[in-house]
Amino acid sequence: MFQDRLLYFPEKIAAAKVVSDWLGAWPTANEFRGLVATPAGDAGGTVIVFHGNAGHAGQRGYYAAVLTVLGLRVILAEYPGYGPREGRMSEQSLVSDAEQTIIRAYSLHGGPLLIIGESLGAAIAAAAGARQRDKIAGLILVTPWDRLMSVAAYHFPWLPVRWLLRDHYDSATHLAAFERPILVAVAEHDSIVPARFGRALYGSLIARKQLKVMSNAGHNDWKEQVDLDWWREAVQFLLGMESKATQH
């Protein structure tokens, strides 16, 4: 109970209420795993977004709006137990499901395939991305932690969190041998996942990496502190200047 109250805040909603004229059901309405937005021209790649621990994927249209401008197809992945999807919420179920989303996206769309994870989604992206590293070009981890235990101990220093956590979401361990490019973005004034935990993750990486500190940003308002150029530079770092995704 302690762990689930800390981690999971799903919002249930029918698929019909999140699908729109610019966000379609993905991969199909009958096999709903999330939402998809496509650029005006040919897609220069695909991005899968794993969102944070609250709400549902339909509330993450911001990613689709900005990244389709850069010529990318954007899949807003949904978790079991969130939005219109049924299922149990746990590290095992969410990470395994994310792996299946990566596999399906690569099968349908090919590469390059980028993974973005925000907060809890960064931990899911780290674990699933590490297991499916042959299919992805790189990771963007926004407001991430190194280990969930570190964040739990910060918020509840008087509790034996080591014994209370069923799920560990140990991104530092998952990415210890990961060699694809990784961009870590931390919010300067994050009070939920303080920036030092993201910096600790960054310091542990052996991959080609980049750290972006979002100045004057908190855990939930960081999107207001970054612009299209910020995202363009992030994509360029992961894919290189030759990618179609950087030519829009």
Backbone as CSV, one residue per row, in Angstrom:
resi,resn,N_x,N_y,N_z,CA_x,CA_y,CA_z,C_x,C_y,C_z
1,MET,0.829,-1.200,0.000,0.000,0.000,0.000,0.862,1.248,0.000
2,PHE,1.941,1.238,0.798,2.857,2.386,0.845,3.418,2.659,-0.535
3,GLN,3.915,1.614,-1.188,4.541,1.807,-2.479,3.549,2.296,-3.525
4,ASP,2.392,1.676,-3.603,1.443,2.041,-4.640,0.932,3.461,-4.460
5,ARG,0.788,3.906,-3.197,0.373,5.296,-2.958,1.463,6.273,-3.378
6,LEU,2.698,5.830,-3.339,3.818,6.671,-3.756,3.941,6.732,-5.268
7,LEU,3.613,5.644,-5.942,3.975,5.497,-7.349,2.859,5.711,-8.352
8,TYR,1.695,5.148,-8.125,0.724,5.014,-9.204,-0.535,5.844,-8.943
9,PHE,-0.826,6.745,-9.886,-2.005,7.594,-9.797,-2.736,7.587,-11.145
10,PRO,-3.277,6.432,-11.526,-3.905,6.339,-12.853,-5.244,7.065,-12.905
11,GLU,-5.582,7.513,-14.097,-6.909,8.057,-14.362,-7.539,7.200,-15.449
12,LYS,-8.698,6.660,-15.175,-9.388,5.828,-16.146,-10.249,6.691,-17.064
13,ILE,-10.216,6.362,-18.348,-11.002,7.097,-19.328,-11.211,6.198,-20.535
14,ALA,-12.346,6.325,-21.184,-12.641,5.504,-22.352,-11.770,5.919,-23.529
15,ALA,-11.409,4.953,-24.366,-10.571,5.244,-25.530,-11.212,6.280,-26.437
16,ALA,-12.529,6.218,-26.584,-13.225,7.147,-27.471,-13.046,8.598,-27.038
17,LYS,-12.758,8.814,-25.750,-12.622,10.176,-25.246,-11.204,10.714,-25.383
18,VAL,-10.242,9.879,-25.720,-8.872,10.367,-25.904,-8.452,10.375,-27.369
19,VAL,-9.154,9.628,-28.209,-8.867,9.636,-29.639,-9.474,10.886,-30.256
20,SER,-8.733,11.536,-31.151,-9.205,12.757,-31.790,-8.791,12.755,-33.248
21,ASP,-9.027,13.878,-33.939,-8.674,13.937,-35.353,-7.168,14.000,-35.574
22,TRP,-6.392,14.275,-34.512,-4.935,14.315,-34.695,-4.200,13.311,-33.816
23,LEU,-4.907,12.688,-32.886,-4.341,11.623,-32.067,-5.172,10.363,-32.286
24,GLY,-4.610,9.427,-33.038,-5.334,8.204,-33.331,-4.972,7.080,-32.389
25,ALA,-5.834,6.064,-32.323,-5.543,4.881,-31.514,-4.373,4.130,-32.131
26,TRP,-3.477,3.639,-31.290,-2.307,2.897,-31.792,-2.167,1.586,-31.027
27,PRO,-1.821,0.478,-31.723,-1.690,0.382,-33.177,-3.018,0.308,-33.900
28,THR,-4.076,-0.136,-33.184,-5.433,-0.134,-33.729,-6.397,0.160,-32.593
29,ALA,-7.630,0.467,-32.955,-8.645,0.715,-31.937,-8.934,-0.538,-31.122
30,ASN,-8.857,-1.696,-31.758,-9.142,-2.953,-31.063,-7.990,-3.429,-30.195
31,GLU,-6.786,-2.961,-30.507,-5.611,-3.352,-29.735,-4.956,-2.084,-29.193
32,PHE,-5.684,-1.360,-28.382,-5.236,-0.037,-27.932,-4.047,-0.157,-26.984
33,ARG,-2.910,0.435,-27.401,-1.722,0.500,-26.548,-1.284,1.949,-26.340
34,GLY,-2.018,2.878,-26.938,-1.662,4.281,-26.813,-2.235,5.085,-27.956
35,LEU,-1.652,6.271,-28.148,-2.112,7.202,-29.177,-0.964,7.523,-30.109
36,VAL,-1.285,7.882,-31.350,-0.239,8.190,-32.316,-0.581,9.474,-33.067
37,ALA,0.459,10.275,-33.310,0.355,11.478,-34.132,1.425,11.397,-35.206
38,THR,1.091,11.835,-36.407,2.032,11.747,-37.517,2.352,13.141,-38.044
39,PRO,3.580,13.330,-38.562,3.958,14.634,-39.114,3.273,14.885,-40.446
40,ALA,3.386,16.119,-40.932,2.732,16.480,-42.185,3.332,15.731,-43.364
41,GLY,4.647,15.546,-43.374,5.301,14.820,-44.454,5.717,13.437,-44.017
42,ASP,6.687,12.874,-44.738,7.207,11.563,-44.353,7.886,11.641,-42.994
43,ALA,7.669,10.639,-42.174,8.278,10.611,-40.844,9.756,10.278,-40.958
44,GLY,10.584,11.060,-40.262,12.016,10.795,-40.228,12.407,9.853,-39.114
45,GLY,11.445,9.350,-38.391,11.685,8.443,-37.281,10.455,8.372,-36.418
46,THR,10.527,7.554,-35.380,9.409,7.363,-34.459,9.887,7.577,-33.032
47,VAL,9.056,8.238,-32.244,9.316,8.435,-30.823,8.219,7.746,-30.028
48,ILE,8.609,6.982,-29.024,7.639,6.449,-28.058,7.821,7.214,-26.760
49,VAL,6.728,7.755,-26.232,6.752,8.507,-24.980,6.112,7.676,-23.876
50,PHE,6.871,7.442,-22.813,6.338,6.796,-21.612,6.145,7.881,-20.561
51,HIS,4.899,8.126,-20.205,4.560,9.286,-19.376,4.791,9.027,-17.890
52,GLY,4.565,10.059,-17.101,4.743,9.983,-15.661,3.660,9.163,-14.978
53,ASN,3.642,9.201,-13.655,2.838,8.239,-12.900,1.381,8.635,-12.705
54,ALA,0.974,9.806,-13.199,-0.395,10.267,-12.967,-1.145,10.446,-14.279
55,GLY,-2.466,10.323,-14.208,-3.311,10.631,-15.352,-3.346,9.538,-16.392
56,HIS,-3.244,9.939,-17.665,-3.273,8.984,-18.775,-2.551,9.590,-19.967
57,ALA,-2.315,8.773,-20.981,-1.517,9.193,-22.138,-2.159,10.333,-22.916
58,GLY,-3.481,10.399,-22.903,-4.162,11.451,-23.648,-3.858,12.852,-23.150
59,GLN,-3.321,12.951,-21.943,-2.952,14.253,-21.389,-1.538,14.674,-21.790
60,ARG,-0.876,13.879,-22.615,0.508,14.180,-23.010,0.611,14.625,-24.462
61,GLY,-0.417,15.297,-24.949,-0.415,15.765,-26.323,0.697,16.756,-26.628
62,TYR,1.254,17.377,-25.592,2.353,18.319,-25.787,3.489,17.683,-26.581
63,TYR,3.855,16.466,-26.226,4.957,15.794,-26.911,4.653,15.645,-28.403
64,ALA,3.436,15.229,-28.706,3.054,15.039,-30.098,3.068,16.355,-30.851
65,ALA,2.590,17.418,-30.220,2.517,18.708,-30.889,3.895,19.223,-31.271
66,VAL,4.879,19.060,-30.389,6.197,19.623,-30.667,7.044,18.696,-31.532
67,LEU,6.964,17.400,-31.325,7.863,16.483,-32.028,7.410,16.180,-33.449
68,THR,6.108,16.271,-33.736,5.683,16.102,-35.123,6.178,17.266,-35.978
69,VAL,6.353,18.440,-35.397,6.916,19.573,-36.129,8.330,19.256,-36.595
70,LEU,9.038,18.421,-35.834,10.399,18.013,-36.194,10.414,16.809,-37.134
71,GLY,9.250,16.444,-37.634,9.185,15.367,-38.618,9.136,13.978,-38.048
72,LEU,8.749,13.838,-36.788,8.737,12.541,-36.128,7.321,12.028,-35.904
73,ARG,7.144,10.743,-36.085,5.922,10.073,-35.656,6.001,9.916,-34.142
74,VAL,4.910,10.194,-33.436,4.943,10.173,-31.973,3.876,9.219,-31.442
75,ILE,4.315,8.242,-30.670,3.416,7.306,-30.000,3.403,7.639,-28.518
76,LEU,2.225,7.958,-28.005,2.060,8.204,-26.574,1.604,6.896,-25.943
77,ALA,2.552,6.171,-25.388,2.254,4.838,-24.871,1.385,4.913,-23.619
78,GLU,0.473,3.956,-23.510,-0.348,3.866,-22.306,0.019,2.623,-21.516
79,TYR,-0.106,2.719,-20.192,0.266,1.623,-19.306,-0.944,0.744,-18.971
80,PRO,-0.702,-0.503,-18.614,-1.779,-1.320,-18.049,-2.354,-0.638,-16.803
81,GLY,-3.673,-0.591,-16.723,-4.331,0.017,-15.574,-4.560,1.500,-15.703
82,TYR,-4.047,2.118,-16.767,-4.209,3.554,-17.006,-5.111,3.786,-18.218
83,GLY,-5.784,4.949,-18.243,-6.626,5.286,-19.381,-7.647,4.201,-19.648
84,PRO,-7.779,3.770,-20.901,-8.764,2.736,-21.219,-8.244,1.317,-21.047
85,ARG,-6.979,1.174,-20.645,-6.387,-0.167,-20.583,-6.605,-0.815,-19.221
86,GLU,-6.823,-2.107,-19.271,-6.929,-2.899,-18.052,-5.568,-3.495,-17.736
87,GLY,-5.400,-3.928,-16.494,-4.150,-4.579,-16.141,-3.667,-4.174,-14.766
88,ARG,-2.689,-4.909,-14.287,-2.125,-4.692,-12.962,-0.951,-3.730,-13.039
89,MET,-0.843,-2.847,-12.063,0.236,-1.874,-12.022,1.358,-2.388,-11.126
90,SER,2.480,-2.691,-11.737,3.674,-3.120,-11.023,4.857,-2.910,-11.955
91,GLU,6.062,-2.936,-11.406,7.234,-2.774,-12.256,7.290,-3.871,-13.322
92,GLN,7.039,-5.088,-12.927,7.107,-6.187,-13.882,6.109,-6.004,-15.014
93,SER,4.863,-5.657,-14.683,3.843,-5.562,-15.726,4.065,-4.344,-16.614
94,LEU,4.446,-3.219,-16.031,4.629,-2.005,-16.837,5.861,-2.097,-17.733
95,VAL,6.950,-2.629,-17.208,8.159,-2.751,-18.022,7.960,-3.800,-19.119
96,SER,7.363,-4.935,-18.792,7.108,-5.955,-19.811,6.196,-5.431,-20.905
97,ASP,5.184,-4.665,-20.511,4.273,-4.086,-21.490,4.998,-3.055,-22.358
98,ALA,5.891,-2.257,-21.750,6.663,-1.280,-22.515,7.564,-1.974,-23.526
99,GLU,8.133,-3.102,-23.150,8.927,-3.877,-24.102,8.092,-4.276,-25.312
100,GLN,6.873,-4.723,-25.062,6.013,-5.130,-26.161,5.647,-3.946,-27.049
101,THR,5.484,-2.781,-26.456,5.220,-1.579,-27.246,6.408,-1.249,-28.139
102,ILE,7.615,-1.346,-27.607,8.820,-1.094,-28.404,8.928,-2.091,-29.549
103,ILE,8.721,-3.351,-29.252,8.799,-4.396,-30.272,7.776,-4.151,-31.373
104,ARG,6.547,-3.812,-30.973,5.478,-3.590,-31.959,5.773,-2.350,-32.794
105,ALA,6.251,-1.288,-32.175,6.550,-0.062,-32.919,7.667,-0.291,-33.927
106,TYR,8.677,-1.029,-33.531,9.788,-1.301,-34.443,9.325,-2.178,-35.605
107,SER,8.471,-3.132,-35.305,7.951,-4.013,-36.349,7.103,-3.241,-37.356
108,LEU,6.311,-2.304,-36.875,5.409,-1.553,-37.749,6.107,-0.421,-38.488
109,HIS,7.020,0.264,-37.812,7.548,1.519,-38.346,9.040,1.492,-38.641
110,GLY,9.751,0.494,-38.155,11.191,0.456,-38.358,11.913,1.521,-37.561
111,GLY,13.130,1.826,-37.969,13.917,2.821,-37.254,14.085,4.087,-38.072
112,PRO,14.712,5.097,-37.500,15.193,5.120,-36.114,14.051,5.258,-35.115
113,LEU,14.239,4.635,-33.972,13.235,4.641,-32.917,13.847,5.254,-31.663
114,LEU,13.255,6.339,-31.201,13.695,7.014,-29.985,12.701,6.747,-28.864
115,ILE,13.210,6.700,-27.645,12.368,6.493,-26.476,12.507,7.696,-25.551
116,ILE,11.370,8.261,-25.152,11.340,9.328,-24.159,10.597,8.815,-22.937
117,GLY,11.181,9.027,-21.767,10.509,8.678,-20.521,10.548,9.854,-19.574
118,GLU,9.435,10.110,-18.919,9.333,11.228,-17.967,9.023,10.695,-16.577
119,SER,9.869,11.038,-15.598,9.657,10.653,-14.207,9.559,9.130,-14.090
120,LEU,8.441,8.583,-13.627,8.305,7.127,-13.594,8.531,6.539,-14.972
121,GLY,8.061,7.233,-15.997,8.248,6.772,-17.363,9.711,6.678,-17.755
122,ALA,10.573,7.514,-17.149,12.009,7.422,-17.425,12.565,6.098,-16.916
123,ALA,12.090,5.658,-15.756,12.532,4.371,-15.213,12.022,3.216,-16.070
124,ILE,10.800,3.331,-16.547,10.245,2.299,-17.422,11.003,2.276,-18.744
125,ALA,11.281,3.464,-19.290,12.035,3.560,-20.542,13.434,2.985,-20.385
126,ALA,14.072,3.237,-19.243,15.418,2.722,-19.002,15.425,1.200,-18.985
127,ALA,14.488,0.605,-18.269,14.450,-0.854,-18.151,14.071,-1.520,-19.470
128,ALA,12.987,-1.038,-20.089,12.537,-1.646,-21.340,13.516,-1.358,-22.471
129,GLY,14.068,-0.138,-22.495,15.018,0.223,-23.531,16.292,-0.596,-23.453
130,ALA,16.742,-0.866,-22.242,17.946,-1.680,-22.083,17.721,-3.096,-22.595
131,ARG,16.537,-3.630,-22.369,16.244,-4.997,-22.812,16.063,-5.078,-24.325
132,GLN,15.628,-3.969,-24.932,15.370,-3.944,-26.373,16.323,-2.974,-27.073
133,ARG,17.543,-2.912,-26.607,18.501,-1.903,-27.087,18.812,-2.033,-28.567
134,ASP,18.661,-3.238,-29.113,18.970,-3.419,-30.536,17.962,-2.721,-31.435
135,LYS,16.820,-2.320,-30.890,15.761,-1.715,-31.700,15.708,-0.194,-31.589
136,ILE,16.443,0.383,-30.656,16.286,1.817,-30.418,17.575,2.572,-30.715
137,ALA,17.410,3.841,-31.100,18.549,4.698,-31.440,19.054,5.492,-30.244
138,GLY,18.207,5.729,-29.247,18.640,6.493,-28.089,17.495,6.791,-27.144
139,LEU,17.856,7.312,-25.980,16.903,7.605,-24.914,16.958,9.078,-24.521
140,ILE,15.798,9.644,-24.224,15.695,10.930,-23.542,14.975,10.669,-22.227
141,LEU,15.654,10.927,-21.121,15.097,10.678,-19.793,14.878,12.020,-19.112
142,VAL,13.624,12.343,-18.849,13.244,13.651,-18.300,12.868,13.496,-16.834
143,THR,13.466,14.321,-15.983,13.281,14.277,-14.522,13.397,12.844,-13.990
144,PRO,14.487,12.150,-14.319,14.636,10.762,-13.895,15.295,10.648,-12.523
145,TRP,15.290,9.447,-12.005,16.062,9.128,-10.800,17.074,8.034,-11.147
146,ASP,18.036,7.852,-10.254,18.960,6.738,-10.417,18.327,5.451,-9.901
147,ARG,17.791,5.511,-8.664,17.092,4.382,-8.065,15.882,4.910,-7.304
148,LEU,14.766,4.232,-7.422,13.564,4.663,-6.719,13.801,4.726,-5.219
149,MET,14.612,3.814,-4.703,14.890,3.796,-3.274,15.479,5.125,-2.798
150,SER,16.310,5.745,-3.625,16.912,7.029,-3.250,15.848,8.103,-3.079
151,VAL,14.891,8.140,-4.012,13.826,9.144,-3.946,12.899,8.868,-2.761
152,ALA,12.577,7.597,-2.541,11.708,7.244,-1.418,12.357,7.607,-0.092
153,ALA,13.659,7.357,0.038,14.366,7.691,1.274,14.422,9.195,1.489
154,TYR,14.502,9.954,0.415,14.499,11.426,0.504,13.163,11.930,1.052
155,HIS,12.067,11.378,0.560,10.741,11.849,0.988,10.313,11.262,2.337
156,PHE,10.791,10.060,2.658,10.368,9.385,3.891,11.596,8.898,4.660
157,PRO,12.420,9.815,5.164,13.680,9.421,5.799,13.486,8.626,7.090
158,TRP,12.301,8.676,7.668,12.060,7.982,8.929,11.512,6.559,8.730
159,LEU,11.314,6.169,7.480,10.752,4.847,7.197,11.804,3.902,6.612
160,PRO,11.680,2.608,6.860,12.608,1.617,6.278,12.207,1.305,4.835
161,VAL,12.452,2.269,3.930,11.943,2.138,2.565,12.494,0.912,1.858
162,ARG,13.688,0.480,2.233,14.257,-0.707,1.590,13.311,-1.909,1.724
163,TRP,12.607,-1.975,2.841,11.725,-3.115,3.093,10.294,-2.857,2.634
164,LEU,9.974,-1.611,2.347,8.604,-1.271,1.977,8.374,-1.249,0.466
165,LEU,9.458,-1.177,-0.308,9.313,-1.102,-1.755,9.302,-2.494,-2.376
166,ARG,8.240,-2.776,-3.097,8.159,-4.020,-3.859,8.841,-3.853,-5.213
167,ASP,8.679,-2.668,-5.798,9.281,-2.355,-7.093,10.473,-1.436,-6.876
168,HIS,11.548,-1.660,-7.613,12.789,-0.932,-7.349,13.140,0.093,-8.421
169,TYR,12.722,-0.126,-9.659,12.981,0.824,-10.750,14.402,1.383,-10.640
170,ASP,15.353,0.503,-10.769,16.774,0.828,-10.611,17.370,1.161,-11.973
171,SER,17.203,2.403,-12.403,17.642,2.800,-13.742,19.157,2.748,-13.889
172,ALA,19.885,3.078,-12.830,21.349,3.053,-12.907,21.846,1.646,-13.241
173,THR,21.259,0.646,-12.625,21.652,-0.734,-12.913,21.217,-1.149,-14.312
174,HIS,19.994,-0.802,-14.699,19.504,-1.192,-16.019,20.371,-0.614,-17.132
175,LEU,20.875,0.593,-16.935,21.617,1.275,-18.000,23.131,1.162,-17.834
176,ALA,23.589,0.347,-16.904,25.023,0.272,-16.611,25.844,-0.133,-17.832
177,ALA,25.288,-0.994,-18.671,26.021,-1.451,-19.854,25.408,-0.938,-21.155
178,PHE,24.496,-0.004,-21.053,23.788,0.529,-22.222,24.702,1.479,-22.983
179,GLU,24.819,1.292,-24.304,25.783,2.061,-25.075,25.171,2.943,-26.149
180,ARG,23.846,3.023,-26.218,23.207,3.961,-27.144,23.196,5.352,-26.504
181,PRO,23.089,6.423,-27.311,23.098,7.775,-26.746,21.959,7.997,-25.753
182,ILE,22.265,8.718,-24.688,21.273,9.035,-23.656,21.353,10.513,-23.321
183,LEU,20.206,11.182,-23.357,20.104,12.560,-22.897,19.332,12.563,-21.586
184,VAL,19.914,13.146,-20.554,19.275,13.249,-19.244,18.905,14.708,-19.017
185,ALA,17.633,14.972,-18.761,17.150,16.332,-18.524,16.607,16.431,-17.105
186,VAL,17.186,17.319,-16.309,16.744,17.501,-14.926,16.179,18.902,-14.751
187,ALA,15.208,19.016,-13.849,14.603,20.313,-13.539,15.310,20.921,-12.332
188,GLU,15.783,22.139,-12.486,16.616,22.783,-11.467,15.944,22.824,-10.108
189,HIS,14.640,23.088,-10.081,13.929,23.256,-8.812,12.919,22.129,-8.566
190,ASP,13.270,20.936,-8.984,12.383,19.779,-8.830,12.341,19.371,-7.358
191,SER,11.166,19.429,-6.756,11.010,19.037,-5.357,10.469,17.616,-5.217
192,ILE,10.066,17.001,-6.317,9.529,15.639,-6.290,10.623,14.622,-6.586
193,VAL,11.348,14.845,-7.669,12.550,14.054,-7.969,13.699,15.056,-8.079
194,PRO,14.289,15.439,-6.968,15.348,16.459,-6.999,16.421,16.154,-8.041
195,ALA,16.943,17.222,-8.609,17.878,17.099,-9.735,19.085,16.232,-9.400
196,ARG,19.469,16.156,-8.137,20.664,15.389,-7.802,20.509,13.903,-8.123
197,PHE,19.272,13.404,-8.133,19.073,11.997,-8.470,19.241,11.763,-9.965
198,GLY,18.812,12.726,-10.764,19.065,12.641,-12.194,20.536,12.798,-12.517
199,ARG,21.210,13.684,-11.792,22.650,13.848,-11.985,23.404,12.570,-11.597
200,ALA,22.936,11.912,-10.551,23.571,10.654,-10.145,23.417,9.598,-11.238
201,LEU,22.238,9.548,-11.851,22.043,8.620,-12.968,22.981,8.972,-14.112
202,TYR,23.046,10.251,-14.444,23.924,10.701,-15.531,25.372,10.300,-15.260
203,GLY,25.819,10.497,-14.026,27.194,10.174,-13.686,27.512,8.705,-13.802
204,SER,26.502,7.846,-13.707,26.731,6.402,-13.755,26.791,5.847,-15.176
205,LEU,26.414,6.654,-16.161,26.280,6.145,-17.527,27.625,6.035,-18.238
206,ILE,27.766,4.981,-19.038,28.962,4.835,-19.865,28.681,5.227,-21.312
207,ALA,27.428,5.393,-21.665,27.036,5.710,-23.030,27.448,7.129,-23.404
208,ARG,27.425,7.429,-24.713,27.540,8.823,-25.138,26.350,9.550,-24.526
209,LYS,26.618,10.612,-23.814,25.557,11.195,-23.006,25.606,12.712,-23.017
210,GLN,24.476,13.293,-22.656,24.359,14.749,-22.541,23.426,15.062,-21.381
211,LEU,23.810,16.061,-20.590,22.982,16.512,-19.464,22.416,17.876,-19.788
212,LYS,21.100,18.012,-19.663,20.439,19.305,-19.834,19.767,19.676,-18.515
213,VAL,20.124,20.839,-17.983,19.503,21.351,-16.765,18.471,22.396,-17.173
214,MET,17.221,22.139,-16.844,16.142,23.063,-17.195,16.013,24.098,-16.089
215,SER,16.543,25.280,-16.354,16.612,26.335,-15.348,15.221,26.811,-14.946
216,ASN,15.076,27.134,-13.664,13.827,27.693,-13.122,12.631,26.766,-13.328
217,ALA,12.890,25.479,-13.488,11.818,24.525,-13.753,11.601,23.604,-12.569
218,GLY,10.349,23.214,-12.373,9.995,22.224,-11.379,9.612,20.918,-12.045
219,HIS,9.161,19.971,-11.247,8.876,18.635,-11.759,7.732,18.633,-12.769
220,ASN,6.740,19.501,-12.575,5.542,19.476,-13.416,5.431,20.631,-14.393
221,ASP,6.290,21.652,-14.267,6.181,22.796,-15.175,7.375,22.940,-16.100
222,TRP,8.213,21.915,-16.185,9.431,22.023,-16.990,9.131,22.270,-18.460
223,LYS,7.986,21.792,-18.956,7.666,21.965,-20.371,7.578,23.438,-20.746
224,GLU,7.238,24.278,-19.782,7.141,25.714,-20.049,8.503,26.368,-20.182
225,GLN,9.555,25.668,-19.799,10.900,26.239,-19.819,11.722,25.776,-21.025
226,VAL,11.154,24.926,-21.876,11.876,24.457,-23.058,11.070,24.813,-24.304
227,ASP,11.768,24.955,-25.424,11.107,25.342,-26.668,11.456,24.375,-27.783
228,LEU,11.010,24.706,-28.991,11.236,23.820,-30.128,12.721,23.607,-30.384
229,ASP,13.514,24.656,-30.224,14.953,24.505,-30.431,15.561,23.527,-29.433
230,TRP,15.070,23.540,-28.197,15.549,22.598,-27.184,15.334,21.170,-27.661
231,TRP,14.136,20.901,-28.162,13.823,19.564,-28.641,14.616,19.223,-29.895
232,ARG,14.791,20.202,-30.788,15.564,19.947,-32.001,16.998,19.545,-31.648
233,GLU,17.594,20.252,-30.702,18.953,19.928,-30.286,19.018,18.537,-29.641
234,ALA,17.979,18.190,-28.877,17.947,16.868,-28.253,17.890,15.766,-29.301
235,VAL,17.038,15.954,-30.305,16.921,14.961,-31.376,18.211,14.889,-32.181
236,GLN,18.805,16.019,-32.458,20.070,16.043,-33.184,21.151,15.276,-32.429
237,PHE,21.183,15.428,-31.126,22.177,14.698,-30.337,22.013,13.192,-30.492
238,LEU,20.766,12.723,-30.466,20.522,11.290,-30.526,20.643,10.715,-31.936
239,LEU,20.189,11.467,-32.929,20.110,10.925,-34.280,21.192,11.446,-35.213
240,GLY,21.740,12.622,-34.955,22.729,13.195,-35.862,22.090,14.151,-36.849
241,MET,22.895,15.053,-37.379,22.406,16.106,-38.255,21.809,15.580,-39.554
242,GLU,22.212,14.372,-39.961,21.735,13.862,-41.242,20.296,13.400,-41.201
243,SER,19.725,13.238,-39.995,18.372,12.716,-39.880,17.358,13.689,-40.456
244,LYS,16.328,13.158,-41.131,15.224,13.990,-41.619,14.566,14.735,-40.474
245,ALA,14.605,14.157,-39.292,13.911,14.757,-38.155,14.501,16.090,-37.773
246,THR,15.700,16.423,-38.201,16.323,17.688,-37.839,16.250,18.706,-38.965
247,GLN,15.564,18.374,-40.069,15.569,19.232,-41.233,14.256,19.960,-41.426
248,HIS,13.437,20.084,-40.403,12.130,20.748,-40.510,12.171,22.089,-39.777
